[in-house]
Amino acid sequence: MTVTEGRMPVVYLSHGAPPLADDALWTGQLADWSAGLPRPKAILIVSAHWEAAPVTVGATTTVPLVYDFWGFPERYYRVTYPAPGAPELAAAVRALLDGPGTPVHEAPDRGLDHGAYVPLAEMFPKADVPVLQLSMPTLDPERLLRLGRRLAPLRDEGVLIVGSGFFTHNLSEMTWTTEPDQAPTWSREFDAWGREALAGGDIDALLDFEHAAPAGRLAHPRTEHFAPLFVTLGAGEADLATQRTVIDGFWGGLAKRSIQLG
């Protein structure tokens, strides 16, 4: 891959469900965000919806979509996002991660799940940027932070590293509101705590979020949607002082806080 001048930012975004495409506010926020980013040569995305160990790279030629959701209207299963594959990026990932005891596996038929293509379709609607999805090999925050650190050199190659989850995620406690004062208390409290921890660069507190945050276990009964944040923080560690929230607010009572470093 050709080295580009400067360093790409790194982001964590709350990706929503397929109906995100019908939310004019949120889609506009994502489009505005991408308009302010340097154009990436490729995108490496880690989604809450692909857990596989050892770490695994997805499709690198034809990149299909994985409609990993149930009970939605048929039109959501007809969405396409024909982004080109990124074989050079896959090779670069293997060079950074592959080693004794840490093999990088390949899943050449594994396409982009909704945690990847739903937000990317709003941010890069032309589908003209090569995309590679990387599995999340663990939910352990410290191990994911280390994974992000190992991926960080890709930023100097023009790669946009994206962690895709949801800042709070408890589907059984959702309330259908976008109004902050009507969001569940647990979601608002966790979101406020996370905002302050990020602003203060308190990585130790974030790593221990299940215990350190108010309502940590209620905000994330299972932690896969918060976990991609640690890949982002590891890859963007050198730019932690620049961390800023780009999107906030609530959707279905869930905090959609999304951040950028660099």
C-alpha positions as a LaTeX table, in Angstrom:
\begin{tabular}{lrrr}
\hline
Residue & $x$ (\AA) & $y$ (\AA) & $z$ (\AA) \\
\hline
Met1 & 0.00 & 0.00 & 0.00 \\
Thr2 & 1.24 & 3.47 & $-0.84$ \\
Val3 & 2.13 & 5.64 & 2.13 \\
Thr4 & 0.06 & 8.83 & 2.24 \\
Glu5 & 0.93 & 12.10 & 3.87 \\
Gly6 & $-0.56$ & 12.60 & 7.31 \\
Arg7 & $-2.42$ & 10.14 & 9.45 \\
Met8 & $-6.03$ & 9.06 & 9.14 \\
Pro9 & $-8.31$ & 9.60 & 12.10 \\
Val10 & $-9.81$ & 6.61 & 13.88 \\
Val11 & $-13.47$ & 6.41 & 14.89 \\
Tyr12 & $-15.94$ & 4.54 & 17.04 \\
Leu13 & $-19.54$ & 4.83 & 15.92 \\
Ser14 & $-22.89$ & 3.65 & 17.16 \\
His15 & $-24.30$ & 1.87 & 14.16 \\
Gly16 & $-27.98$ & 1.40 & 14.82 \\
Ala17 & $-30.22$ & $-1.19$ & 13.19 \\
Pro18 & $-31.33$ & $-1.30$ & 9.52 \\
Pro19 & $-34.04$ & 1.35 & 10.14 \\
Leu20 & $-31.23$ & 3.86 & 10.77 \\
Ala21 & $-31.57$ & 4.54 & 7.03 \\
Asp22 & $-35.02$ & 6.01 & 7.73 \\
Asp23 & $-33.78$ & 8.41 & 10.42 \\
Ala24 & $-33.12$ & 11.71 & 8.66 \\
Leu25 & $-31.28$ & 13.22 & 11.63 \\
Trp26 & $-28.89$ & 10.33 & 12.16 \\
Thr27 & $-28.17$ & 9.71 & 8.49 \\
Gly28 & $-27.44$ & 13.42 & 8.09 \\
Gln29 & $-25.07$ & 13.33 & 11.05 \\
Leu30 & $-23.16$ & 10.40 & 9.58 \\
Ala31 & $-22.98$ & 12.05 & 6.16 \\
Asp32 & $-21.74$ & 15.31 & 7.65 \\
Trp33 & $-19.12$ & 13.40 & 9.64 \\
Ser34 & $-17.69$ & 11.62 & 6.62 \\
Ala35 & $-17.67$ & 14.86 & 4.62 \\
Gly36 & $-15.20$ & 16.25 & 7.14 \\
Leu37 & $-12.88$ & 13.24 & 7.05 \\
Pro38 & $-9.90$ & 12.82 & 4.73 \\
Arg39 & $-10.77$ & 10.40 & 1.98 \\
Pro40 & $-9.52$ & 6.97 & 3.05 \\
Lys41 & $-7.71$ & 4.62 & 0.72 \\
Ala42 & $-9.47$ & 1.78 & 2.49 \\
Ile43 & $-11.63$ & 1.12 & 5.53 \\
Leu44 & $-10.93$ & $-1.51$ & 8.18 \\
Ile45 & $-14.02$ & $-2.11$ & 10.31 \\
Val46 & $-14.52$ & $-4.12$ & 13.49 \\
Ser47 & $-18.20$ & $-4.70$ & 14.23 \\
Ala48 & $-19.99$ & $-5.90$ & 17.32 \\
His49 & $-21.67$ & $-8.49$ & 15.13 \\
Trp50 & $-18.68$ & $-10.61$ & 14.18 \\
Glu51 & $-16.94$ & $-12.47$ & 16.97 \\
Ala52 & $-14.43$ & $-15.06$ & 15.80 \\
Ala53 & $-11.17$ & $-16.25$ & 17.25 \\
Pro54 & $-8.42$ & $-16.27$ & 16.21 \\
Val55 & $-8.75$ & $-12.90$ & 14.58 \\
Thr56 & $-10.15$ & $-13.36$ & 11.07 \\
Val57 & $-10.25$ & $-11.24$ & 7.93 \\
Gly58 & $-13.40$ & $-11.31$ & 5.82 \\
Ala59 & $-14.02$ & $-11.22$ & 2.10 \\
Thr60 & $-11.36$ & $-9.46$ & 0.02 \\
Thr61 & $-12.65$ & $-9.83$ & $-3.54$ \\
Thr62 & $-16.43$ & $-9.73$ & $-3.97$ \\
Val63 & $-17.78$ & $-8.45$ & $-0.66$ \\
Pro64 & $-21.32$ & $-9.70$ & 0.04 \\
Leu65 & $-23.64$ & $-8.46$ & 2.76 \\
Val66 & $-24.71$ & $-10.46$ & 5.79 \\
Tyr67 & $-28.34$ & $-9.72$ & 6.67 \\
Asp68 & $-27.87$ & $-10.70$ & 10.29 \\
Phe69 & $-31.23$ & $-9.54$ & 11.63 \\
Trp70 & $-34.74$ & $-10.93$ & 11.82 \\
Gly71 & $-38.30$ & $-9.69$ & 11.67 \\
Phe72 & $-37.76$ & $-6.54$ & 9.62 \\
Pro73 & $-39.68$ & $-5.53$ & 6.48 \\
Glu74 & $-38.47$ & $-7.16$ & 3.27 \\
Arg75 & $-36.98$ & $-3.94$ & 1.90 \\
Tyr76 & $-34.19$ & $-4.06$ & 4.47 \\
Tyr77 & $-33.05$ & $-7.40$ & 3.03 \\
Arg78 & $-32.77$ & $-5.90$ & $-0.43$ \\
Val79 & $-30.22$ & $-3.25$ & 0.50 \\
Thr80 & $-26.97$ & $-3.48$ & $-1.43$ \\
Tyr81 & $-23.54$ & $-2.01$ & $-0.75$ \\
Pro82 & $-21.15$ & $-3.18$ & $-3.49$ \\
Ala83 & $-17.91$ & $-1.87$ & $-1.98$ \\
Pro84 & $-14.70$ & $-3.20$ & $-3.52$ \\
Gly85 & $-12.62$ & $-5.63$ & $-1.53$ \\
Ala86 & $-9.29$ & $-4.72$ & 0.01 \\
Pro87 & $-6.78$ & $-7.54$ & $-0.56$ \\
Glu88 & $-3.80$ & $-5.24$ & $-0.01$ \\
Leu89 & $-5.23$ & $-4.16$ & 3.32 \\
Ala90 & $-5.80$ & $-7.79$ & 4.28 \\
Ala91 & $-2.15$ & $-8.50$ & 3.54 \\
Ala92 & $-1.09$ & $-5.53$ & 5.65 \\
Val93 & $-3.30$ & $-6.72$ & 8.53 \\
Arg94 & $-1.75$ & $-10.17$ & 8.36 \\
Ala95 & 1.75 & $-8.66$ & 8.38 \\
Leu96 & 0.92 & $-6.69$ & 11.53 \\
Leu97 & $-0.95$ & $-9.41$ & 13.42 \\
Asp98 & 0.22 & $-12.81$ & 12.22 \\
Gly99 & 2.84 & $-14.48$ & 14.35 \\
Pro100 & 3.60 & $-17.49$ & 16.53 \\
Gly101 & 0.53 & $-18.22$ & 18.61 \\
Thr102 & $-1.47$ & $-15.44$ & 16.94 \\
Pro103 & $-2.45$ & $-16.67$ & 13.49 \\
Val104 & $-4.73$ & $-14.61$ & 11.32 \\
His105 & $-7.50$ & $-16.70$ & 9.82 \\
Glu106 & $-9.39$ & $-16.02$ & 6.62 \\
Ala107 & $-13.11$ & $-16.23$ & 5.90 \\
Pro108 & $-13.25$ & $-15.37$ & 2.19 \\
Asp109 & $-17.04$ & $-15.70$ & 1.99 \\
Arg110 & $-17.80$ & $-13.62$ & 5.07 \\
Gly111 & $-19.25$ & $-10.29$ & 3.99 \\
Leu112 & $-20.17$ & $-7.09$ & 5.76 \\
Asp113 & $-22.75$ & $-7.41$ & 8.54 \\
His114 & $-25.21$ & $-4.67$ & 9.39 \\
Gly115 & $-22.81$ & $-3.19$ & 11.93 \\
Ala116 & $-20.56$ & $-2.42$ & 8.96 \\
Tyr117 & $-22.69$ & $-1.69$ & 5.92 \\
Val118 & $-25.55$ & 0.20 & 7.61 \\
Pro119 & $-23.36$ & 3.13 & 8.76 \\
Leu120 & $-20.99$ & 2.93 & 5.79 \\
Ala121 & $-23.89$ & 3.27 & 3.36 \\
Glu122 & $-24.63$ & 6.66 & 4.93 \\
Met123 & $-21.02$ & 7.80 & 5.28 \\
Phe124 & $-19.70$ & 6.56 & 1.92 \\
Pro125 & $-22.85$ & 6.07 & $-0.16$ \\
Lys126 & $-21.02$ & 5.61 & $-3.46$ \\
Ala127 & $-19.52$ & 2.38 & $-2.08$ \\
Asp128 & $-16.27$ & 3.24 & $-3.84$ \\
Val129 & $-13.86$ & 2.84 & $-0.92$ \\
Pro130 & $-12.38$ & $-0.65$ & $-0.42$ \\
Val131 & $-13.66$ & $-2.23$ & 2.80 \\
Leu132 & $-12.32$ & $-5.07$ & 4.91 \\
Gln133 & $-14.09$ & $-6.42$ & 7.97 \\
Leu134 & $-12.01$ & $-7.88$ & 10.78 \\
Ser135 & $-13.48$ & $-10.15$ & 13.42 \\
Met136 & $-13.48$ & $-9.34$ & 17.10 \\
Pro137 & $-11.46$ & $-12.24$ & 18.58 \\
Thr138 & $-12.38$ & $-11.51$ & 22.20 \\
Leu139 & $-14.53$ & $-9.23$ & 24.34 \\
Asp140 & $-11.70$ & $-8.59$ & 26.77 \\
Pro141 & $-11.11$ & $-4.81$ & 26.76 \\
Glu142 & $-7.36$ & $-4.97$ & 27.39 \\
Arg143 & $-6.77$ & $-7.49$ & 24.63 \\
Leu144 & $-8.82$ & $-5.39$ & 22.22 \\
Leu145 & $-6.87$ & $-2.30$ & 23.21 \\
Arg146 & $-3.66$ & $-4.16$ & 22.36 \\
Leu147 & $-5.16$ & $-5.28$ & 19.06 \\
Gly148 & $-5.92$ & $-1.67$ & 18.18 \\
Arg149 & $-2.36$ & $-0.66$ & 19.02 \\
Arg150 & $-1.02$ & $-3.26$ & 16.60 \\
Leu151 & $-3.32$ & $-1.99$ & 13.87 \\
Ala152 & $-2.39$ & 1.68 & 14.42 \\
Pro153 & 0.35 & 1.81 & 11.71 \\
Leu154 & $-2.36$ & 1.32 & 9.09 \\
Arg155 & $-3.48$ & 4.88 & 9.76 \\
Asp156 & $-0.28$ & 6.12 & 8.13 \\
Glu157 & $-1.20$ & 4.09 & 5.04 \\
Gly158 & $-4.45$ & 5.96 & 4.53 \\
Val159 & $-6.67$ & 3.42 & 6.28 \\
Leu160 & $-9.70$ & 4.54 & 8.27 \\
Ile161 & $-10.07$ & 2.21 & 11.27 \\
Val162 & $-13.67$ & 1.98 & 12.47 \\
Gly163 & $-14.99$ & 0.38 & 15.62 \\
Ser164 & $-18.73$ & $-0.14$ & 15.23 \\
Gly165 & $-21.01$ & $-0.84$ & 18.20 \\
Phe166 & $-23.53$ & 1.05 & 20.32 \\
Phe167 & $-22.57$ & 3.20 & 23.29 \\
Thr168 & $-25.36$ & 1.69 & 25.37 \\
His169 & $-27.05$ & $-1.52$ & 24.28 \\
Asn170 & $-29.82$ & $-3.25$ & 26.17 \\
Leu171 & $-32.52$ & $-4.22$ & 23.70 \\
Ser172 & $-34.86$ & $-5.56$ & 26.37 \\
Glu173 & $-34.96$ & $-2.13$ & 28.03 \\
Met174 & $-35.35$ & 0.03 & 24.92 \\
Thr175 & $-37.86$ & 2.87 & 24.95 \\
Trp176 & $-38.80$ & 4.36 & 21.61 \\
Thr177 & $-37.70$ & 7.93 & 22.09 \\
Thr178 & $-35.07$ & 10.25 & 20.70 \\
Glu179 & $-35.57$ & 12.78 & 23.49 \\
Pro180 & $-32.64$ & 12.82 & 25.95 \\
Asp181 & $-34.82$ & 13.49 & 28.98 \\
Gln182 & $-37.03$ & 10.52 & 28.10 \\
Ala183 & $-34.20$ & 8.03 & 27.66 \\
Pro184 & $-33.89$ & 5.47 & 30.49 \\
Thr185 & $-31.94$ & 6.69 & 33.51 \\
Trp186 & $-29.41$ & 3.89 & 33.17 \\
Ser187 & $-28.66$ & 4.86 & 29.57 \\
Arg188 & $-28.30$ & 8.56 & 30.37 \\
Glu189 & $-26.08$ & 7.87 & 33.38 \\
Phe190 & $-23.79$ & 5.51 & 31.52 \\
Asp191 & $-23.56$ & 7.89 & 28.58 \\
Ala192 & $-22.65$ & 10.83 & 30.83 \\
Trp193 & $-20.04$ & 8.74 & 32.63 \\
Gly194 & $-18.53$ & 7.59 & 29.33 \\
Arg195 & $-18.43$ & 11.14 & 28.00 \\
Glu196 & $-16.47$ & 12.29 & 31.05 \\
Ala197 & $-14.12$ & 9.29 & 31.01 \\
Leu198 & $-13.32$ & 9.85 & 27.35 \\
Ala199 & $-12.86$ & 13.59 & 27.82 \\
Gly200 & $-10.45$ & 12.92 & 30.66 \\
Gly201 & $-8.57$ & 10.22 & 28.80 \\
Asp202 & $-9.31$ & 7.80 & 31.64 \\
Ile203 & $-8.53$ & 4.57 & 29.82 \\
Asp204 & $-8.28$ & 2.59 & 33.06 \\
Ala205 & $-11.84$ & 3.51 & 34.01 \\
Leu206 & $-13.10$ & 2.69 & 30.54 \\
Leu207 & $-11.38$ & $-0.70$ & 30.61 \\
Asp208 & $-13.20$ & $-1.42$ & 33.88 \\
Phe209 & $-16.52$ & $-0.01$ & 32.65 \\
Glu210 & $-18.60$ & $-2.94$ & 33.89 \\
His211 & $-17.68$ & $-2.02$ & 37.45 \\
Ala212 & $-16.65$ & 1.64 & 37.25 \\
Ala213 & $-19.63$ & 3.01 & 35.34 \\
Pro214 & $-23.06$ & 3.60 & 36.81 \\
Ala215 & $-25.44$ & 0.92 & 35.54 \\
Gly216 & $-22.57$ & $-0.67$ & 33.63 \\
Arg217 & $-24.13$ & $-4.12$ & 33.55 \\
Leu218 & $-27.55$ & $-2.72$ & 32.68 \\
Ala219 & $-26.19$ & $-0.57$ & 29.88 \\
His220 & $-24.35$ & $-3.61$ & 28.49 \\
Pro221 & $-25.81$ & $-6.94$ & 29.67 \\
Arg222 & $-23.44$ & $-8.41$ & 27.10 \\
Thr223 & $-20.48$ & $-6.24$ & 26.16 \\
Glu224 & $-20.02$ & $-6.83$ & 22.44 \\
His225 & $-21.34$ & $-3.38$ & 21.46 \\
Phe226 & $-18.96$ & $-1.50$ & 23.75 \\
Ala227 & $-16.01$ & $-3.74$ & 22.91 \\
Pro228 & $-15.14$ & $-2.18$ & 19.51 \\
Leu229 & $-14.45$ & 1.08 & 21.33 \\
Phe230 & $-11.26$ & $-0.45$ & 22.70 \\
Val231 & $-9.93$ & $-1.27$ & 19.24 \\
Thr232 & $-10.56$ & 2.37 & 18.37 \\
Leu233 & $-8.84$ & 3.62 & 21.53 \\
Gly234 & $-5.84$ & 1.39 & 20.93 \\
Ala235 & $-5.45$ & 2.47 & 17.31 \\
Gly236 & $-5.95$ & 6.12 & 18.26 \\
Glu237 & $-4.00$ & 6.13 & 21.51 \\
Ala238 & $-1.42$ & 8.62 & 20.25 \\
Asp239 & $-4.24$ & 11.07 & 19.56 \\
Leu240 & $-6.22$ & 10.57 & 22.74 \\
Ala241 & $-5.94$ & 14.26 & 23.58 \\
Thr242 & $-7.86$ & 15.08 & 20.39 \\
Gln243 & $-10.80$ & 12.79 & 21.24 \\
Arg244 & $-14.12$ & 14.41 & 20.51 \\
Thr245 & $-17.72$ & 13.36 & 20.30 \\
Val246 & $-19.11$ & 13.81 & 16.80 \\
Ile247 & $-22.60$ & 12.38 & 17.35 \\
Asp248 & $-24.54$ & 12.13 & 20.59 \\
Gly249 & $-28.13$ & 11.79 & 21.64 \\
Phe250 & $-30.38$ & 8.74 & 21.90 \\
Trp251 & $-32.23$ & 6.37 & 19.61 \\
Gly252 & $-34.74$ & 4.02 & 21.16 \\
Gly253 & $-33.38$ & 5.17 & 24.49 \\
Leu254 & $-29.90$ & 3.91 & 23.58 \\
Ala255 & $-26.95$ & 6.32 & 23.56 \\
Lys256 & $-25.60$ & 6.79 & 20.05 \\
Arg257 & $-22.40$ & 8.56 & 21.14 \\
Ser258 & $-19.79$ & 8.31 & 18.40 \\
Ile259 & $-16.24$ & 9.63 & 18.65 \\
Gln260 & $-13.20$ & 10.52 & 16.58 \\
Leu261 & $-9.53$ & 10.61 & 17.49 \\
Gly262 & $-7.09$ & 12.44 & 15.30 \\
\hline
\end{tabular}
